[in-house]
Amino acid sequence: MPHLAASAAFVSLALAPLVVGLAGCPTAVAEIVTVDKETVAGTVSDQLAKQVGSPPDSVTCPEDLEGVVGTELRCELVVGNDTYGVTVTVTSVKGTTVNFHIAVDDQPKQPQ
């Protein structure tokens, strides 16, 4: 499955604002934006489908992705009998938009 790793996908997600006003305080505190793990997995699947013409059998991510530049999340994708690691890396955050890079491992994981 090297063709999935040949070119990286760049993904932008627009998220709902996460600004919280504190009771009794005149200012608001911005929270770290997070992308739900199912949304990350779905976006990875959609972007890879656009690149190679068909979606992987499944993509799973163990936790939500924090919208902090440089944050990495390791996910897994399954195609047929092969499981590949996927690294999702936050490249920028502007307001509530989190941009991230998707890189699929060159080789499938070895069965354990």
C-alpha positions as CSV (number, residue, x, y, z in Angstrom):
1,M,0.0,0.0,0.0
2,P,2.9,2.5,-0.6
3,H,0.6,4.6,-2.8
4,L,-1.2,5.9,0.3
5,A,2.1,7.2,1.7
6,A,3.3,8.7,-1.6
7,S,1.6,12.1,-1.1
8,A,0.5,13.7,2.2
9,A,-3.0,15.1,2.6
10,F,-3.6,18.5,4.1
11,V,-6.9,18.8,6.0
12,S,-8.8,21.8,7.4
13,L,-11.6,21.4,9.8
14,A,-13.9,24.2,10.9
15,L,-15.0,23.7,14.5
16,A,-17.5,25.5,16.7
17,P,-15.9,28.2,18.8
18,L,-14.8,27.1,22.2
19,V,-14.6,30.4,24.1
20,V,-15.9,30.3,27.7
21,G,-16.9,33.4,29.7
22,L,-16.2,33.1,33.4
23,A,-19.1,34.2,35.7
24,G,-18.3,37.5,37.4
25,C,-15.2,38.1,35.3
26,P,-15.1,40.8,32.6
27,T,-13.0,38.7,30.2
28,A,-13.4,35.4,28.4
29,V,-10.8,32.6,28.5
30,A,-10.1,30.7,25.3
31,E,-10.0,26.9,25.7
32,I,-7.8,24.7,23.6
33,V,-9.7,23.6,20.5
34,T,-10.0,19.8,20.2
35,V,-11.1,17.6,17.2
36,D,-13.2,14.6,18.2
37,K,-11.4,11.3,17.5
38,E,-14.2,10.1,15.2
39,T,-14.0,13.3,13.2
40,V,-10.3,12.9,12.8
41,A,-10.7,9.3,11.7
42,G,-13.5,10.2,9.2
43,T,-11.4,13.0,7.7
44,V,-8.4,10.8,7.3
45,S,-10.6,8.2,5.6
46,D,-12.2,10.8,3.3
47,Q,-8.9,12.4,2.3
48,L,-7.2,9.1,1.6
49,A,-10.3,8.1,-0.5
50,K,-9.9,11.2,-2.6
51,Q,-6.2,10.4,-3.1
52,V,-6.4,6.7,-4.0
53,G,-10.0,6.4,-5.3
54,S,-11.5,4.3,-2.5
55,P,-11.6,4.6,1.3
56,P,-9.7,2.3,3.6
57,D,-11.8,-0.4,5.3
58,S,-11.5,1.5,8.6
59,V,-9.6,4.3,10.4
60,T,-9.5,4.5,14.2
61,C,-7.9,7.1,16.5
62,P,-7.4,6.4,20.2
63,E,-8.2,9.9,21.5
64,D,-9.3,13.4,20.5
65,L,-6.7,15.7,18.7
66,E,-5.7,18.8,20.7
67,G,-5.5,21.9,18.5
68,V,-1.9,22.8,19.5
69,V,0.7,23.2,16.7
70,G,3.0,20.2,16.7
71,T,0.6,17.9,18.5
72,E,0.7,14.4,17.0
73,L,-1.9,11.6,17.2
74,R,-1.2,8.1,16.0
75,C,-4.2,6.4,14.4
76,E,-4.6,3.1,12.5
77,L,-6.1,2.3,9.1
78,V,-7.0,-1.1,7.8
79,V,-7.0,-2.1,4.2
80,G,-7.8,-5.7,3.5
81,N,-5.6,-7.8,5.9
82,D,-3.1,-5.0,6.4
83,T,-3.0,-2.4,9.2
84,Y,-1.0,0.8,8.8
85,G,-0.1,3.5,11.3
86,V,-1.1,7.0,10.5
87,T,0.4,10.1,12.1
88,V,-1.8,13.2,12.3
89,T,0.1,16.4,13.1
90,V,-1.4,19.8,13.8
91,T,0.2,22.3,11.5
92,S,-1.7,25.4,12.4
93,V,-4.6,26.7,14.5
94,K,-6.5,29.9,13.6
95,G,-9.4,30.6,15.9
96,T,-11.5,27.4,15.8
97,T,-9.9,26.0,12.6
98,V,-7.4,23.2,13.1
99,N,-5.2,22.3,10.2
100,F,-3.4,19.0,10.2
101,H,-1.1,16.9,8.1
102,I,-1.8,13.2,7.5
103,A,1.1,10.7,6.9
104,V,0.6,7.0,6.4
105,D,3.4,4.6,7.3
106,D,5.3,3.1,4.4
107,Q,4.9,-0.4,5.6
108,P,2.0,-2.2,7.4
109,K,2.4,-3.2,11.0
110,Q,3.7,-6.6,11.7
111,P,1.1,-9.0,13.2
112,Q,1.6,-9.6,16.9
